[in-house]
Amino acid sequence: MGIAFGILVLVLLILALWNRRKSDKAWIKEERYDESGVWIDKRAGERGTYGSLDAEMERERLYVSRINRINDLARLIRDFAFEHVEGFHLRSDAEIKNYLLFAKRQAEQCVLAAEQALQSPKPTVDSATPEEPAAQLAKNIRAFLFQAYPELLGLDLDVLRALDAEIAKIAAACLKA
């Protein structure tokens, strides 16, 4: 009886390994392209080639990280305005919400300028000297951008000067609103 049971277990083990081997090769035979001819990743863990879902997930990740950076920078600008703009704390909630929306637009320009500085060789430089609170806000924005995009530290000095001038314009606009 024990020998028959051992043989049965051995046969089942061999059958399981045989079926596993067949199933491992079955995914190769599956249809891998959609109607337009674009490669499809059918399994989440499958990493044979850089598929369309990987590219889409990477674009979504970059978009979400950009939105988070814009929101963080807008809050930094709003907090700076609370501390350094006279009478800012006396504004109504609607006015502060409008300023936050304005700050988000300005923060978006800063983030896009930083991303563009990472990609473009040499932008033009405008030399404008900001006022003292605007210079302090520009310094805070610059610190935020260098923390969010550490690759900026390796760029050419002319590119950084152009980015600096853009940040100074945005900081001055944020304090005038």
trRosetta pair geometry for C-beta under 8 A, 3 or more apart (Angstrom, degrees):
i j d omega theta_ij theta_ji phi_ij phi_ji
1 4 5.9 -55 -150 35 30 111
1 5 6.5 29 153 -18 64 107
2 5 5.7 -54 -147 36 32 112
2 6 6.3 34 154 -20 65 106
3 6 5.7 -53 -148 36 32 113
3 7 6.4 33 153 -18 65 104
4 7 5.8 -53 -147 36 31 110
4 8 6.4 35 151 -21 64 106
5 8 5.6 -53 -149 35 32 115
5 9 6.5 32 153 -18 65 104
6 9 5.8 -52 -148 35 31 110
6 10 6.3 33 152 -19 64 107
7 10 5.6 -55 -149 38 32 114
7 11 6.3 34 153 -20 66 104
8 11 5.8 -53 -147 35 30 110
8 12 6.4 28 155 -16 64 107
9 12 5.8 -55 -147 39 31 110
9 13 6.3 34 153 -22 64 107
10 13 5.6 -53 -147 35 30 114
10 14 6.5 30 155 -18 64 105
11 14 5.8 -55 -149 37 31 110
11 15 6.3 31 153 -18 65 107
12 15 5.7 -54 -145 38 32 112
12 16 6.3 34 155 -22 65 105
13 16 5.8 -52 -147 34 29 111
13 17 6.5 26 156 -14 63 106
14 17 5.9 -57 -149 39 30 109
14 18 6.2 33 152 -21 65 108
15 18 5.6 -55 -145 36 31 114
15 19 6.3 27 158 -16 66 106
16 19 6.0 -55 -146 39 29 107
16 20 6.3 31 154 -21 64 107
17 20 5.6 -53 -145 35 31 113
17 21 6.4 35 155 -21 63 104
18 21 5.9 -56 -154 33 29 112
18 22 6.7 27 150 -16 63 105
19 22 5.6 -53 -149 37 36 111
19 23 6.2 31 154 -17 68 106
20 23 5.8 -56 -144 39 32 107
20 24 6.3 39 154 -26 65 103
21 24 5.7 -48 -148 28 30 115
21 25 7.0 15 157 -6 61 106
22 25 6.3 -69 -157 43 31 101
22 26 6.3 47 147 -45 67 102
23 26 5.2 -38 -144 10 39 123
24 27 7.5 -54 -179 14 30 101
25 28 5.7 -41 -172 20 60 117
25 29 7.4 51 141 -15 75 102
26 29 5.9 -62 -163 35 45 109
26 30 7.0 59 144 -39 71 95
27 30 5.4 -34 -155 7 45 121
27 42 7.5 -164 -153 70 105 128
27 43 7.1 -22 -141 -20 144 135
27 46 7.7 -152 162 -100 147 136
30 42 6.6 -61 119 17 146 165
32 39 6.4 -14 149 -143 96 72
32 40 6.1 -173 179 50 48 83
32 42 7.4 -106 -120 -17 62 114
33 37 5.6 -8 180 -144 131 35
33 38 6.6 144 -155 66 80 31
33 39 6.1 -49 -101 -96 75 40
33 40 6.3 155 -118 1 21 95
34 37 7.4 -60 70 6 63 17
34 38 5.5 -8 40 56 104 86
34 40 5.4 102 -38 -53 89 123
38 52 5.3 34 166 -49 115 151
39 49 6.6 -60 173 87 162 130
39 51 5.2 -126 116 -130 112 81
39 52 5.9 158 72 -15 77 96
40 51 7.0 41 176 -163 12 126
40 52 7.0 -33 -97 37 42 115
40 53 7.6 60 -157 -26 51 108
41 44 7.7 84 140 -101 114 26
41 46 5.6 -180 -158 75 92 111
41 51 3.9 136 -46 94 107 168
41 52 7.2 -159 -4 47 93 67
41 53 4.5 -98 38 28 121 126
41 54 6.9 92 -29 -27 152 87
42 46 6.9 34 57 17 64 152
43 46 4.0 94 69 -21 100 113
46 51 7.9 48 101 -18 100 144
50 54 5.5 -112 -163 75 65 142
50 55 6.9 77 158 -51 97 93
51 54 5.1 106 59 4 70 100
51 55 7.4 -133 105 -1 42 88
52 55 5.7 -53 -150 37 38 111
52 56 6.2 38 152 -19 68 106
53 56 5.6 -53 -144 39 34 112
53 57 6.1 35 156 -19 67 106
54 57 5.8 -55 -145 38 29 109
54 58 6.3 31 154 -20 63 107
55 58 5.7 -54 -148 36 31 113
55 59 6.5 32 153 -18 64 103
56 59 5.8 -52 -149 35 32 110
56 60 6.4 31 153 -17 64 107
57 60 5.6 -54 -146 39 33 112
57 61 6.2 36 153 -22 65 106
58 61 5.6 -51 -145 35 31 113
58 62 6.4 31 155 -17 64 105
59 62 5.8 -56 -149 38 30 110
59 63 6.3 32 153 -21 65 107
60 63 5.6 -53 -146 36 32 112
60 64 6.3 29 156 -17 66 106
61 64 6.0 -55 -145 38 29 108
61 65 6.3 25 156 -16 64 108
62 65 5.8 -56 -144 40 29 108
62 66 6.2 33 155 -22 64 106
63 66 5.7 -54 -149 34 29 112
63 67 6.5 29 153 -18 64 105
64 67 5.7 -52 -147 36 33 112
64 68 6.4 34 153 -19 65 105
65 68 5.6 -52 -147 37 33 113
65 69 6.4 35 154 -19 65 105
66 69 5.8 -56 -150 37 31 110
66 70 6.3 33 152 -21 65 106
66 111 6.1 130 -158 151 84 142
66 115 7.7 -7 -113 -55 115 146
67 70 5.6 -53 -147 35 31 113
67 71 6.4 29 155 -17 65 106
68 71 5.8 -55 -147 38 31 109
68 72 6.3 29 156 -17 65 107
69 72 5.8 -54 -145 38 31 110
69 73 6.2 27 158 -16 65 109
69 107 7.9 -173 127 162 69 110
69 111 5.3 124 110 -112 120 134
69 148 5.0 88 -128 -148 124 150
70 73 6.0 -59 -146 40 27 107
70 74 6.2 30 154 -22 64 108
70 104 6.1 61 157 -157 105 78
70 107 4.8 127 -157 117 66 112
70 108 5.0 24 -130 -80 128 70
70 111 5.4 -82 -78 -5 81 150
71 74 5.6 -53 -144 35 31 113
71 75 6.5 31 156 -17 63 103
71 104 7.1 2 -97 -117 53 102
71 107 7.7 151 -52 110 14 155
72 75 5.9 -55 -152 36 31 110
72 76 6.5 34 149 -21 64 105
72 144 7.1 179 119 -160 106 127
72 148 7.9 159 74 -79 135 129
73 76 5.4 -50 -149 34 36 116
73 77 6.5 38 151 -20 66 102
73 107 3.8 151 97 -144 112 118
73 110 6.2 -147 166 72 156 136
73 111 6.7 -169 12 -51 154 103
73 141 6.6 61 -155 -131 110 81
73 144 5.4 139 -103 132 90 153
73 145 7.7 40 -100 -63 132 77
74 77 5.7 -51 -149 35 33 112
74 78 6.4 33 152 -18 65 105
74 100 6.2 79 160 -167 115 72
74 103 4.3 120 -151 119 80 100
74 104 4.2 3 -98 -82 149 62
74 106 7.6 127 -105 61 79 83
74 107 4.3 -100 -60 -8 75 150
75 78 5.6 -52 -144 38 34 112
75 79 6.2 34 156 -19 66 106
75 100 8.0 19 -87 -138 54 104
76 79 5.9 -54 -145 37 28 110
76 80 6.4 31 153 -20 62 107
76 140 6.0 -172 162 149 119 119
76 141 7.3 151 106 -88 131 61
76 144 5.9 -152 19 -70 173 149
77 80 5.7 -55 -150 35 30 113
77 81 6.5 32 151 -21 64 104
77 103 4.2 178 88 -152 131 119
77 106 6.6 125 -121 83 171 125
77 107 6.3 -137 -7 -63 135 104
77 137 6.8 60 -126 -161 75 116
77 141 7.3 32 -77 -80 95 103
77 174 5.3 -93 -164 -162 124 149
78 81 5.6 -53 -151 34 33 112
78 82 6.6 38 150 -23 64 100
78 96 7.5 79 -153 -171 118 89
78 99 6.6 123 -114 117 92 105
78 100 5.4 8 -84 -99 138 82
78 103 5.4 -128 -54 9 84 173
79 82 5.5 -46 -152 29 36 115
79 83 6.7 25 154 -12 64 106
80 83 5.9 -63 -153 41 33 105
80 84 5.9 -17 168 18 71 118
80 136 7.6 175 -158 114 123 98
80 137 5.2 121 148 -109 155 95
80 140 6.0 -178 -80 52 140 164
81 84 6.7 -78 -126 54 24 82
81 85 4.6 -9 -165 8 72 126
81 88 5.1 -180 148 -146 88 160
81 99 6.8 -137 103 162 168 139
81 103 7.6 -116 -13 -80 137 133
81 174 7.1 -119 -68 153 115 98
81 175 7.0 -174 -105 -107 89 63
82 85 7.5 -11 -59 40 11 91
82 88 5.5 -140 -106 103 38 127
82 89 5.8 72 -150 -72 82 90
84 133 4.8 155 160 -143 135 123
84 136 7.1 172 -99 80 163 135
84 137 7.5 -140 56 -58 153 103
84 175 7.6 -48 104 -121 114 115
85 88 4.0 79 85 -46 105 126
85 133 7.6 129 -71 163 66 156
85 175 6.3 -174 -84 -147 112 78
87 90 4.9 -52 -163 34 70 119
87 91 7.3 92 143 -43 77 80
88 91 6.0 -31 -169 -4 43 115
88 96 8.0 97 172 -101 82 93
88 99 8.0 125 -154 -149 103 178
91 95 4.0 -112 177 90 114 130
91 96 5.3 141 99 -53 117 82
91 99 7.4 60 113 -13 165 136
92 95 4.8 96 54 8 76 102
92 96 7.1 -143 96 -3 40 87
93 96 5.7 -56 -147 39 33 110
93 97 6.3 36 153 -21 66 104
94 97 5.6 -51 -148 35 32 113
94 98 6.4 33 152 -18 64 104
95 98 5.6 -51 -148 37 33 112
95 99 6.4 34 151 -19 64 103
96 99 5.5 -50 -147 36 34 112
96 100 6.4 39 150 -23 64 102
97 100 5.6 -51 -149 33 33 113
97 101 6.6 35 151 -18 64 101
98 101 5.6 -51 -151 34 35 112
98 102 6.4 36 149 -17 65 104
99 102 5.4 -52 -149 38 36 114
99 103 6.1 39 150 -22 67 104
99 177 6.2 148 -126 118 85 115
100 103 5.4 -49 -143 37 33 114
100 104 6.4 40 151 -24 63 99
101 104 5.6 -47 -150 30 33 114
101 105 6.8 33 150 -17 62 100
102 105 5.8 -53 -155 33 35 110
102 106 6.5 30 150 -14 66 107
102 174 7.4 152 127 -123 103 67
102 177 5.1 -169 142 168 158 164
103 106 5.6 -55 -146 42 35 111
103 107 6.0 39 152 -22 68 106
103 174 6.1 65 -109 -135 79 111
104 107 5.5 -51 -141 38 31 112
104 108 6.3 38 154 -25 63 102
105 108 5.6 -49 -150 31 31 114
105 109 6.8 33 150 -19 61 101
106 109 5.6 -50 -154 32 36 113
106 110 6.6 37 148 -19 65 102
106 170 4.9 139 -169 -168 99 103
106 173 6.2 -175 -110 90 127 114
106 174 5.2 162 130 -74 174 102
107 110 5.5 -50 -150 34 37 114
107 111 6.3 34 153 -17 68 104
108 111 5.9 -53 -144 39 32 108
108 112 6.1 28 156 -15 65 109
109 112 5.9 -57 -143 42 28 108
109 113 6.1 32 155 -23 64 107
109 166 7.5 -144 147 169 100 108
109 170 5.6 -179 90 -101 122 131
110 113 5.7 -55 -147 35 28 111
110 114 6.4 27 154 -18 64 104
110 141 5.7 -103 -142 -175 153 124
110 145 6.4 -122 158 -73 106 126
110 166 7.4 155 -113 125 58 103
110 167 6.0 65 -126 -108 102 81
110 170 5.5 -155 -66 91 96 171
111 114 5.7 -53 -150 35 32 111
111 115 6.4 29 153 -15 65 106
111 145 7.4 -166 -99 -111 54 99
111 148 7.7 -52 -119 109 94 153
112 115 5.6 -53 -144 40 34 110
112 116 6.0 34 155 -20 66 107
113 116 5.6 -54 -143 40 29 111
113 117 6.2 35 153 -24 63 104
113 163 5.8 142 144 -133 106 78
113 166 4.5 -171 -151 123 156 153
113 167 7.1 -165 91 -57 148 73
113 170 8.0 -145 2 -28 148 140
114 117 5.6 -50 -147 32 31 113
114 118 6.8 34 151 -21 61 101
114 145 4.7 -157 -90 -159 147 123
114 148 7.5 69 123 83 162 112
114 149 5.2 162 158 20 125 155
114 152 6.3 -51 -158 -81 98 133
114 163 6.4 75 -96 -147 58 129
115 118 5.6 -50 -156 30 35 114
115 119 6.7 16 152 -7 65 110
115 149 7.4 -150 -77 -95 58 150
116 119 5.8 -67 -149 45 36 102
116 120 5.5 9 166 -4 77 116
116 123 7.4 61 129 -59 111 139
117 120 6.5 -57 -115 46 26 92
117 123 7.0 -75 -101 3 74 128
117 152 6.6 42 102 -123 125 96
117 155 6.2 10 152 -131 100 170
117 159 5.2 128 -162 170 93 104
117 160 7.3 91 -174 -85 139 43
117 162 6.9 172 -108 84 108 103
117 163 4.5 0 -79 -72 155 123
118 149 6.5 -114 -60 -175 132 135
118 151 5.7 57 -126 102 118 123
118 152 6.6 -78 -76 -82 92 70
118 155 7.0 -109 -103 -75 50 127
120 123 5.7 65 106 -51 138 92
120 159 7.3 164 88 -127 81 114
121 156 7.8 28 -176 18 60 142
121 159 7.4 -122 157 -77 29 120
122 156 7.0 -43 -89 80 86 144
122 158 5.4 5 -136 109 99 130
122 159 6.2 -104 -110 -71 49 82
122 162 7.6 136 -173 -19 52 147
123 159 6.5 86 21 -128 87 65
123 162 4.1 150 81 162 103 161
123 163 7.7 102 49 -51 134 64
124 162 6.4 119 82 -121 27 121
125 158 6.8 -111 -41 -166 129 77
125 161 5.0 2 -118 118 137 107
125 162 4.6 -105 -85 -85 76 73
125 165 5.5 139 -157 -9 69 149
126 165 4.8 150 60 172 72 140
126 169 7.4 44 75 -54 132 125
127 165 6.8 -81 -87 -107 32 125
128 165 6.4 102 29 -152 88 91
128 168 6.0 175 82 112 96 129
128 169 6.6 73 59 -74 144 82
128 172 7.8 -72 129 -12 129 153
129 168 7.9 -74 -140 -177 17 147
130 134 3.8 -121 173 105 120 117
130 135 4.7 164 87 -63 108 73
130 138 6.0 135 36 -17 161 141
130 168 4.5 -149 -35 -165 123 100
130 171 6.1 17 -138 85 162 116
130 172 5.1 -144 -127 -65 106 107
131 134 4.8 80 55 20 74 111
131 135 6.8 -136 96 -14 31 92
131 172 7.1 106 20 -114 89 97
131 175 7.9 -120 62 86 115 152
132 135 5.6 -54 -143 32 27 112
132 136 6.6 25 157 -18 62 103
133 136 5.5 -52 -150 36 36 112
133 137 6.3 36 152 -17 67 103
133 175 5.8 134 108 -125 114 154
134 137 5.6 -51 -146 39 34 110
134 138 6.2 39 151 -22 65 105
134 168 6.9 74 144 -162 108 69
134 171 4.6 126 -169 123 77 102
134 172 4.4 29 -144 -86 148 66
134 174 7.9 144 -124 56 84 88
134 175 5.3 -118 -82 17 86 143
135 138 5.5 -50 -145 36 32 114
135 139 6.4 38 151 -23 62 102
135 168 7.4 3 -101 -127 61 96
135 171 7.4 123 -72 116 17 149
136 139 5.5 -49 -151 31 33 115
136 140 6.7 33 149 -17 63 102
137 140 5.6 -51 -151 35 36 112
137 141 6.3 37 151 -18 67 104
137 171 4.1 157 96 -153 107 110
137 174 6.3 -149 155 75 154 129
137 175 6.4 -174 1 -49 156 114
138 141 5.6 -51 -145 38 33 112
138 142 6.1 38 153 -22 65 106
138 164 7.6 73 170 -165 123 69
138 167 5.0 115 -150 131 92 99
138 168 4.9 14 -111 -96 152 58
138 170 7.8 126 -103 67 85 81
138 171 3.9 -101 -64 -14 79 160
139 142 5.6 -51 -145 36 30 114
139 143 6.4 32 154 -20 63 104
140 143 5.7 -53 -148 35 31 112
140 144 6.5 32 152 -19 63 104
141 144 5.7 -55 -152 36 32 112
141 145 6.3 28 153 -17 67 107
141 167 5.2 179 99 -160 129 114
141 170 7.1 162 -158 90 173 119
141 171 6.0 -140 2 -74 139 107
142 145 5.8 -57 -146 38 30 108
142 146 6.3 25 158 -15 66 107
142 164 7.0 22 -100 -113 128 77
142 167 5.8 94 -68 152 85 167
143 146 6.0 -56 -144 39 28 107
143 147 6.4 27 155 -17 62 108
144 147 5.8 -62 -152 38 29 109
144 148 6.1 19 155 -13 67 111
145 148 5.7 -57 -140 43 32 106
145 149 5.8 -21 173 31 71 105
145 152 6.5 43 136 -15 96 166
145 163 7.9 -162 126 166 157 127
145 167 7.4 -113 -1 -95 149 136
146 149 6.8 -69 -121 67 24 70
146 150 6.8 60 174 -104 61 48
146 152 5.6 -111 -110 68 67 128
146 153 6.4 76 -150 -59 103 92
147 150 7.3 5 -148 -68 22 80
149 152 4.8 75 110 -25 104 107
150 153 6.0 -26 -179 6 61 113
151 154 6.0 -56 -170 33 55 109
151 155 7.5 72 138 -41 71 93
152 155 5.7 -38 -162 1 47 120
152 160 7.1 111 173 -103 92 95
152 163 7.3 -120 -152 101 122 174
155 159 4.5 -92 160 81 122 132
155 160 5.6 146 90 -51 112 91
156 159 4.7 91 64 5 86 105
156 160 7.1 -158 94 -5 45 87
157 160 5.6 -57 -148 39 35 111
157 161 6.3 38 153 -23 67 103
158 161 5.6 -50 -147 33 33 113
158 162 6.6 34 153 -18 63 103
159 162 5.8 -54 -152 35 32 111
159 163 6.5 31 150 -16 65 106
160 163 5.5 -52 -145 39 35 112
160 164 6.1 42 152 -25 65 105
161 164 5.4 -52 -147 35 32 117
161 165 6.5 34 153 -20 64 101
162 165 5.8 -50 -150 33 32 111
162 166 6.6 33 151 -17 63 104
163 166 5.7 -54 -151 36 34 112
163 167 6.3 34 152 -18 66 106
164 167 5.7 -54 -147 37 30 111
164 168 6.4 34 152 -22 64 105
165 168 5.6 -51 -147 33 32 114
165 169 6.7 35 153 -19 63 101
166 169 5.9 -52 -153 33 33 111
166 170 6.5 28 152 -15 65 107
167 170 5.7 -56 -147 39 34 110
167 171 6.1 35 155 -21 67 106
168 171 5.8 -52 -143 36 30 112
168 172 6.4 30 156 -18 63 105
169 172 5.9 -58 -151 37 29 109
169 173 6.4 27 152 -18 64 108
170 173 5.6 -56 -148 38 33 111
170 174 6.3 36 153 -24 66 104
171 174 5.7 -51 -148 31 32 113
171 175 6.7 21 158 -11 63 106
172 175 6.2 -62 -151 40 31 103
172 176 6.4 27 154 -19 66 111
173 176 5.8 -59 -145 37 32 109
173 177 6.6 39 158 -32 65 103
174 177 6.2 -50 -152 19 30 112
